[in-house]
Amino acid sequence: MRGLITNAHIVRSDGITHGCLLISDGLIDSLKDEECAEVEVIDFEGDFLLPGLIDIHTDNMEHYLQPRPGVRWPSTLAAVLWHDWQLLGSGITTVLDAIALGDYDSAGTRTALLNTMIDGLSAARASHLLKVDHYLHFRCELSDPGLLPIVERHIDNPNLRLVSVMDHTPGQRQWQNLTLYREFRRKKNARVWSEDEFALYIDERRQHQLQHVPPARRMIRRLCQERLICLASHDDTTPRDVEQSHENGITISEFPTTIEAARRARELGMSIVMGAPNVVLGGSHSGNVSATDLADEGLVDVLTSDYVPGSLLQAAFALTARGFELAPAIALITKRPAELLGFTDRGRIAPGLRADLLRVRLIDGVPVVRNIWVGGKQYL
């Protein structure tokens, strides 16, 4: 299959050029800055031509399997395909579906969904139904007593590209403020404690942490290092949190909650991943550090959609509205996540790479996906 895109503003790693691009057999064949003539021409009318977006952390599939608390959608395949289409429409061509291993105060809900999500993705892939290139990101809750057998059962999944470790024990990291933690659980899980009940609950959680977190950290580090799987921390809050992560062989600080933690991660040479919704909303919805403040200091390497797939593209253009140049802003959601996870065949517009491409037009300041190609195949 051969096709030609003309009259496009091509956003490359080193800047923006105006010209045309030839797609051949699913790959980028050539780039030209002058007008050219070929078959199957698509006139971009001056729209942006971007690499397909790479999202290394999205919880989006859970929303389709459990659209409301207590509601379990009866068709896993339908949920997976709806998820896939939403990603595609958001401009995401490569995704790491973030799946929780282990529970924290969710009564086993996420553990019950684990096999369902993995099996659903596998079935859709085997039937050639997926449009987006799907991989896995395992989010491991270290304080869950049942975590390690689950990790051992799934660690050799061939689609696993990233493992992150979480410790949601109240009183530290994201939940240093116990008042905020208590209010969050009241809203999310309708948990209402008396003072004595809350004190007992906190004591139990901390005992679980002492007993289960250290051995879980050690084993997960070993399993990932043996398999050359990237390892990330989650919600580092203090410089000491970052140092502990670094000492455990972790190279990626995902969602640091304070600027002090992000600065320490940079000093230690760790990559910093922040949520695109934080950028679009102008700050963290949970009171953590603003991603734009970190970006202003050069403390963001990768943006990820987290819980809103459409936020990824919007966040990059929101940064340009703050004065960032477009090419490096787009690199946060294309080139740099590709480099972080070793995807050498995508993330940039260059000859020989996969033709994962987006046509984007700004309408009232909002980036709108007008066409999309995955591996050279056009879907929109």
Residue pairs with C-beta under 8 A, 6 or more apart in sequence:
1 23
1 24
1 25
1 26
1 376
1 377
2 22
2 23
2 24
2 25
2 29
2 38
2 39
2 40
3 22
3 23
3 38
3 39
3 40
3 41
3 42
3 376
3 378
4 20
4 21
4 22
4 23
4 36
4 37
4 38
4 39
4 40
4 41
4 42
5 20
5 21
5 22
5 23
5 41
5 42
5 44
5 49
5 357
5 359
6 19
6 20
6 35
6 36
6 41
6 42
6 43
6 44
7 18
7 20
7 35
7 43
7 44
7 45
7 46
8 18
8 19
8 20
8 21
8 44
8 46
8 47
8 48
8 49
8 359
9 16
9 17
9 18
9 44
9 46
9 47
9 48
9 49
10 16
10 17
10 18
10 19
10 21
10 31
10 48
10 49
10 349
11 48
11 49
11 50
11 51
11 326
11 327
11 330
11 349
12 31
12 327
12 348
12 349
12 350
13 327
13 331
13 335
13 348
13 350
14 327
15 327
16 326
16 327
17 31
17 33
18 33
18 46
19 31
19 32
19 33
19 34
19 35
20 31
20 32
20 34
20 35
20 36
21 28
21 30
21 31
21 32
21 49
21 349
21 357
22 28
22 29
22 30
22 32
22 36
22 38
23 29
23 355
23 357
23 373
23 376
24 376
25 376
26 354
26 355
26 375
26 376
26 377
27 351
27 352
27 353
27 354
27 355
27 376
28 349
28 350
28 351
28 352
28 353
28 354
28 355
28 357
29 351
30 351
31 349
31 350
31 351
42 359
42 371
44 359
47 359
47 360
47 361
47 370
48 358
48 359
48 360
48 361
48 362
48 367
49 349
49 357
49 358
49 359
49 360
50 91
50 330
50 334
50 349
50 357
50 358
50 360
51 330
51 334
51 335
51 346
51 347
51 348
51 349
51 356
51 357
51 358
52 91
52 92
52 93
52 94
52 334
52 346
52 354
52 356
52 357
52 358
52 372
52 373
52 374
53 90
53 91
53 92
53 93
53 94
53 312
53 313
53 333
53 334
53 358
54 92
54 93
54 94
54 95
54 333
54 334
54 337
54 338
54 343
54 346
54 347
55 87
55 92
55 94
55 95
55 96
55 304
55 305
55 309
55 312
55 333
55 337
56 96
56 137
56 161
56 162
56 273
56 302
56 304
56 337
56 340
56 341
57 96
57 98
57 137
57 162
57 164
57 254
57 273
57 304
57 305
57 306
58 87
58 92
58 95
58 96
58 97
58 98
58 304
58 305
58 306
58 307
58 309
59 98
59 306
59 307
60 83
60 86
60 87
60 97
60 305
60 307
60 309
61 79
61 80
61 83
61 97
61 99
61 117
62 110
62 113
62 117
63 83
63 307
64 73
64 78
64 79
64 80
64 82
64 83
65 72
65 73
65 76
65 79
65 113
65 116
65 117
66 72
66 73
66 109
66 113
67 73
73 79
76 116
76 117
76 119
76 120
76 123
77 120
77 123
77 124
77 129
79 120
80 117
80 120
80 121
80 123
80 124
80 130
81 124
81 129
81 130
83 97
84 124
84 129
84 130
84 131
84 132
84 134
85 131
86 309
87 95
87 132
87 309
88 131
88 132
88 372
88 374
88 379
88 380
89 310
89 369
89 380
90 305
90 309
90 310
90 312
90 313
90 369
91 312
91 313
91 358
91 360
91 369
91 372
92 132
92 305
92 309
92 312
93 132
93 133
93 346
93 356
93 358
93 372
93 374
94 132
94 133
94 135
94 338
94 343
94 346
94 356
95 132
95 133
95 134
95 135
96 135
96 136
96 137
96 161
96 162
96 341
97 117
97 121
97 134
97 135
97 136
97 137
98 137
98 138
98 139
98 164
99 113
99 114
99 117
99 118
99 136
99 137
99 138
99 139
100 110
100 111
100 113
100 114
100 139
100 141
101 111
101 114
101 138
101 139
101 140
101 141
101 147
101 150
101 151
101 154
102 110
102 111
102 140
102 141
102 142
102 143
102 144
102 146
102 147
102 150
103 109
103 110
103 111
103 141
103 144
104 141
104 143
104 144
104 166
104 168
105 168
105 185
105 189
105 191
106 189
111 146
111 150
114 150
114 154
118 136
118 154
118 157
121 130
121 134
121 136
121 159
124 130
125 134
131 374
131 379
132 374
133 356
133 374
133 375
134 159
135 159
135 160
135 161
135 162
136 157
136 159
136 160
136 161
136 162
137 160
137 161
137 162
137 163
137 164
138 151
138 154
138 155
138 160
138 162
138 163
138 164
139 164
139 166
139 234
140 147
140 151
140 163
140 164
140 165
140 166
140 216
140 220
141 147
141 166
141 167
141 168
142 165
142 166
142 167
142 212
142 213
142 216
142 217
142 220
143 167
143 168
143 169
143 205
143 208
143 209
143 212
143 213
143 216
144 212
145 208
145 211
145 212
147 212
147 216
148 215
148 216
148 219
151 219
151 220
151 223
152 223
154 160
155 163
155 223
155 224
155 227
155 229
156 227
160 229
161 229
161 230
161 341
161 342
162 229
162 230
162 231
162 232
162 252
162 341
163 220
163 224
163 229
163 230
163 231
163 232
164 231
164 232
164 233
164 234
164 252
164 254
165 216
165 217
165 220
165 231
165 232
165 233
165 234
165 248
165 250
166 234
166 235
167 173
167 209
167 213
167 234
168 174
168 175
169 175
169 205
169 206
169 208
169 209
169 213
170 178
170 181
170 202
170 205
171 178
171 181
171 202
171 205
171 206
172 237
172 241
173 235
173 236
173 237
173 241
173 257
174 235
174 237
174 257
174 286
174 288
175 181
175 184
176 237
178 202
180 286
180 287
182 193
182 198
184 286
185 191
186 192
193 201
217 248
220 231
221 231
221 248
221 249
221 250
223 229
224 230
224 231
224 249
225 231
225 249
230 251
230 252
230 340
230 341
230 342
231 248
231 249
231 250
231 251
231 252
232 250
232 251
232 252
232 253
232 254
232 273
233 241
233 242
233 245
233 250
233 252
233 253
233 254
234 254
234 255
235 254
235 255
235 256
235 257
236 242
236 245
236 253
236 256
236 257
236 261
236 265
237 256
237 257
237 258
237 261
238 258
238 260
238 261
239 260
239 261
239 263
239 264
241 261
242 253
242 256
242 261
242 264
242 265
242 268
242 270
243 264
243 268
245 253
245 270
246 265
246 268
246 270
250 270
251 269
251 270
251 271
252 270
252 271
252 272
252 273
252 340
253 261
253 262
253 265
253 270
253 271
253 272
253 273
254 273
254 304
255 273
255 274
255 275
255 288
255 306
256 262
256 265
256 272
256 274
256 289
256 294
257 284
257 288
257 289
258 288
258 289
259 289
259 293
259 294
259 297
259 299
262 272
262 289
262 294
262 297
262 299
263 297
263 299
265 271
265 272
265 299
266 272
266 298
266 299
271 301
271 302
271 340
272 294
272 299
272 300
272 301
272 302
273 300
273 301
273 302
273 303
273 304
274 291
274 294
274 295
274 300
274 302
274 303
274 304
275 284
275 291
275 303
275 304
275 305
275 306
275 307
275 311
276 291
276 303
276 304
276 305
276 306
276 308
276 311
276 312
276 314
276 315
276 316
276 333
277 285
277 305
277 306
277 307
277 308
277 311
277 315
278 284
278 285
278 288
278 290
278 291
278 292
279 291
279 292
279 295
279 303
279 311
279 315
279 318
279 319
280 308
280 311
280 314
280 315
280 318
282 290
282 292
283 290
283 292
284 290
284 291
291 300
291 303
291 315
292 318
292 319
292 322
294 300
295 319
295 322
295 324
296 322
300 332
301 332
301 336
301 340
302 332
302 333
302 336
302 337
302 340
303 312
303 315
303 316
303 332
303 333
304 312
304 337
305 311
305 312
312 333
313 333
313 358
313 360
313 367
313 369
314 366
314 367
315 333
316 326
316 329
316 330
316 332
316 333
316 367
317 326
317 329
317 362
317 365
317 366
317 367
319 329
319 332
320 326
320 329
321 365
334 347
334 348
335 347
335 348
336 347
337 343
337 347
338 344
338 346
338 347
338 348
339 347
345 353
345 354
346 353
346 354
346 356
347 353
349 357
354 375
354 376
355 373
355 375
355 376
356 373
356 374
356 375
357 372
357 373
358 369
358 371
358 372
358 373
359 369
359 370
359 371
359 372
360 367
360 368
360 369
360 370
361 367
361 368
361 370
362 368
369 380
370 380
371 378
371 380
372 378
372 379
372 380
373 379
